[in-house]
């Protein structure tokens, strides 16, 4: 395949094909699922290529499963009968690596009510990280926080570069496009999401109200804005969006992979401080927030506060991908006393690292390091024993480990 950019998930797909009968590759539209799946498949069928093929897949799903393996069934959710056909075929063949299923929508629970446990491995593909698109120098592995590895680097993207990277996003089709082309593409992308993808998922939505909600979410990226606040900010001519509709629309955006909440991290603390458990809002890529705000790289540079929130969202996007290579999850800490930490990465063995995300500047980095040390001092003794590292991710060009042990890492140096 010409000009294929290696994805971090490639290794996970290969491992899964050696272990499971089928791999389900999920993710928002245009993140590269089909391209990546084709890289790992021996034959393929695209169910969205013709109405006749789709009708056949529904009426006789076993027919679209015929072909060399691994066989890619692209946009499988358009023919829900395919799920059980794949499940039965995997059981009958008794071999791993039979199918790859890709789709841009998460089907309703009743479609997959017959469990694929032990047969299927679900993997999520996100837009390209800076490491995958070639903007990161990839000289500092996230795992360095967990194994006391070397943290050092100099150079890489500037703040001006990050503003452009936020607006362009990590979409494979846009990696070599201009800012103007990217903005036009993403505006059309959101329009298609509201007018085509979400209705296809079975949700009835008003496109105007959905776009108003997308703008409201864009204004509240990396915050805990409740549904009522989003509803209040999503007013359009002819009325506002109710909180009930907002919750319905948020669920629809989640199902098509566009919105991805960052959950609260809930450790045991030494004191009786209450934790804030509401998740924070993030689009799957910060470029969607930028286009929702009609923001350009220039306007972001003139608005450091908004740039800071979108840079945080950019870092969260990449951290999710890098953490998953270690089986880790990403959360966020906030308590009633106002202590906030932007990202907590926790591994399956319970080890964890706390990360603050800042544009840069000595004062901001010092304040972030203090925040991290406060958190480390107030978790339970058992949790403290599992602490692997503290880090501040910045939009700077230098990575190092400070004398107090806190790492300062340029996002443009980070990799899996």
N, C-alpha and C positions, 0 to 999 in steps of 0.2 A: 504494500500500500504506500503510495507516494506521499512524502511530506507528513507522515504520521508523527505527531508529537507524543512522546512517551508520557503516559499518565501514571501517577503514583498508584492508582488502583489496579494497574495491570498485574502486578505481582499477586494481589489478593484474588483477582479473577482466576489466574492460573492455579493457585492453591485450591480454590473452591472447586474448580473443574476436576481436580484430582481426587476430591473427597465426596462431592455431592452429585446427585443425578442431574440437577438443574440449578442454574444460577439466575437469579432475578436481579437485573441491573436497573435501579430506579434513579429518578432525578428529574429536575425540571427540563422542559423543552430546551434544546439547543446547547446542552452542556457537553455533548459529544458521546452520548450513550451508544448510538448506532455505529458510529465510527470505531469506537473502542471495542464493541461487541464483535464487529466484523473482523477485527484484528485477531480475535480468539476463536472464530467459528470456521467450520469447514463448508457449510452451506447456509443459506438464509432464505427467509420469506418475509415480505413486508405487508402486513395486513391492511395498511392504509393505501396500498398501491392501486387497488381497483375494488369497486362495489361487489363484483362477482366473486372475487377471492374472499372478501369479507363474509359474504353470504355462505360460501362453501365452508369457511372456517367455523361458522356457527352451526351449520347443519351437519357437517361431518368433520369435526376437528382433527380426527386422526389423519386425514389426508394431508394436512399442512405440516405434519410432523415427519413426513418421509423425506429422507435426505441424509447426506453424510453428517457425521457428528464431530464436534458439537454443532447442533443446528440452531441458528438464530431465528426466533419468532419475534419480529419487531412490531411494536404497538399491539401486543397481545391482548391488552385489556379491552380492545374494541370488539373482541369475540370472547366473552367470558367463559364459554364452553371449553376453550383451550386449556384452562387451568386444570380441570379434572382429567382431560385427555393426556396432558403432560404427566400428571401424577400417576395415572395408570400405566403409561408407557415406561416411566422410570421404574415402577415396581416390576413390570413384566420383564424388562431387559436386565435388571439387576446390575447395572454398570454405572460408573460415575461419568461425568462429562458429556451427558447426552444433549442437553438443551441450554440455551441462553435466552431468557425472556427479557425484553426491554419495553419500557412504557413511560410516558410522561405524566401519567395520572395514577393515583393510588385508587384501585377499585373499592367499591363499597364492601363492607365486611362479608356480606352474604355471598359475594363472588368467590371468596377464598375460604368459605366456611369449612370445607373439607381440608383438614390440615396438610401442610406440606412438610411437617416436622420430620427431620432426618433425610428428606429428599431435596429440599430447596435451601439455597443459601442466598440471603438478601444482601445486596451491596448497594451503597448510595454513591452516585457520581455527582460531584459538584462542579461548578465552573473552575477553570484552571487557577491554581495557586500561582504566586509570583515565581516559585521555583519551576513549575511546569511550563509557564509561558516564557521563561528565560530572563525575567527581570531581576530575579534574586541571584546573588552571587553563590548561594547555596553552600556557604562555608561554615554554618553553624547548624548542627542537627538539633531538633527539639529534644531528642533523647539525651543530649548533653546535660540537661537539667536533672536527669534521673540517674546518670552514671558518673557525675563529676567530670565529664569530658571537657575538652578545651573549648573555650568561648572567646574567640578573637576574630576580628575582621575589620577591614577599612575599605571605604568606597561604596558604590552602589547608588540606588536612586536617591534623588534629592526630594525635598518637600514639593517642589514644582512637579517633579515626575510623579509623585504619589497622587497629586490632584488629577493628573491626566489618566493615571492607571485606574483611579476610582471611577471616573466618567466612562472610560472604555470598558472596564470590567474584564473578567476572565473568560469570556465566551470564546471558544475556539475560532469561530468565524470572524471575530473582530480583532484578533491579536495583531494583525498587520494593517488594520484600518485606521483612518484618520478619526479625530474626535467628532467631526461633523457626521461622518458616515455612521459611527457608532451610535450617536445620539438618535439619528433617524431610524436606525435598525431597532434600537431599544424602545423607542416610542411606538413603533409598529408592533413590537413584541408584546408590550403591555396591552395594546389594543386587541391583539389576537387572543391573549389570555382571557380578557374580559368578555369578548364577543364569541369566541369559538371554543377554547379549551375548557373553561369552566362550565358552559352549557353542556358540552359533550360529557362532562363528568356526572351529569344528572342534576346539577344545581341550577335553579332558576334565579338569575340575578339581573339587576338593572345595570347596564354597562356604565351609564353616567354616574350612578351612585358608587359603583365599584371603583371607577377611576378617582372619584372624590375620596374614597377610603384609602386608596393607594397613596394619594398625596398626603393624607393625614398620617399614615404609617411612616412615610418618608420623612415627615417633620419630627417624628418621634423614634427614629432608629436609635438603637442602643439605650432606650429608656423603658420604664415599666408602665407606660401609659395604659390605664384601664380602658375597657371597651366603651364606657360612658364618655371618656375624654375623646377617644377616636371618633365616636358618633358626633360629638359636639363640633369637632373640627372638620367633619366631612359634609358640611352643609353645601347644598347646591340650590340653584334657582328652582323653586317649586317644592322646597321642603328639605328637611334634614334626613339623615339616615338614623334609624332607631338603633338602640344598643342591641336589641335582639337580632336585627339584620346584620349588624357589625359582626356579632359572634358567628352567624351563619356564613358570612362572607370570609371571615378569617379562616374558618374551617375549609372552605372551598380553596382558598389560596394555599393552604397547607397541603391539600390533596393534589394540587398540580405542581407542588414542589417549589413554589415561588417564595413562600414565607417559611422561615425556620426559626422558631423561638429558641432562645437560650435559657435553659432551665436554671432554677435556683439551686445552689449547692447547700446542703443541709448537714453540716458537721455537728458533733457534740461539742459544746463549749464548756469552759471551766466555770463560767458565771451563768446567771439566769437571763442573759440578754436574749430578746426575741429576734428571730430571723425574719427577714422579708422574703416571702416565697413566690411572689409574682414573677413570671418570666420576663425577659426583655425581648424587644422586637428586633429582628434582623431579616432583611431580604436575603435570598440565597446568594446574592451578589450585590455589593454596594452601588453598582452602576444603576440598578433599578430605583434606588432611593434618589440618586442624582437626577435621573430623567424625570422622576416624580416631582422633584423640586424645580425642574427647568434649570438645573445648575450646570455650568460649564467649569472647566478647570480654572478659568480666570475668576469667576464669581466665587468659587470655593476658596481660592487664595485670599480673596477680599473678606471672607467670613470665617475666621479661624475656628469659631465655636462649631459651626456646621462641619467644617473640614475635620475637626477633631472627632466628632461622632462618626463620620463616614470612614475615617481612617481606622477607628476602633472596629467598625463592622468589617472592613477589609481584613484586618488582622484576625478577627474571629473566623471569617471564612477560611483563611489558610490554616489556622490552628485546628479547626475541626478535621481537616484532611490529614494534617501531619499527626495529630493525636490518634486517629483511627488506625494508623499503621502499627501502633503499639497496643491496640485494643482499648485505647483510652476514650474518655468522654470529656466534654467541655461544659462547664457550668459557670455561674456567676455568684458572688457572695455579696450580700447586703444585710445589715442588721438595723435595729430600731435606733441605735445610737449614731447612725449615719456613716458607719464604716463600710466602704464599698471596695471590692476588688473585681476588676473587669473580667478575669478569666481564671477558672480553676480547672486544671487538667488532672483527672484521676484515672489511674490504671486499674486493671482487674485485680491486682494484688493489694490494692488499698493505698499504694504510694501516690502522692499528689504533689503538684507544683502550683504555686499561686503567681499570677501574672497581671501586672498593670500595663495599660496601653496608653501611651502619650505621644503627642507629636514630637516632643523633645524640649530642650531647655534645661539648664542645671536645676533651677528651682522646681520645675515640674517633676523631674526625675527624683530629686531628693524627697519631695513630698510623697511620691509614689512608693519609694523605698521604705519610708516611714510607715505608710499604710500596710505594706506587706509584712513588716515586722510586727505591727500591732496585731494583725490577724494571726500570725504564727504564735504570738504570746497568749492568745485567748482561746485557742482550740484546746480540747481535752488532752491530757497527757498521752493517751493512747494514739490520738490523731496526730499529735506533734511528733511522735516517734516515726510516723510514716511520711513526714514532710521530706520531699526530695530536693526542692529548690525554690527560690524566689527570683523573679525576673521582671524587668521593665522592658517592654517592646516599644521601640521608638521609630520615628521617621528620619532618624539621623543616619550617619554613615560610619559609625564606630560601634563595635561590639567588644565587650570586655567583662571580666568579673571583678567587681569592686572588692575593696579590702574587707567590707562587712559581709561578703559572700553573696550579695545581691548581684545578679547578672544584668547587664544592660545589653540588649540585643537589637540591632537594626532589623526591621522586618525584611528588608532587602538582602539580608544575609541568611535568613532562616530557610530550612528545608526539613524534610521528614527524616 
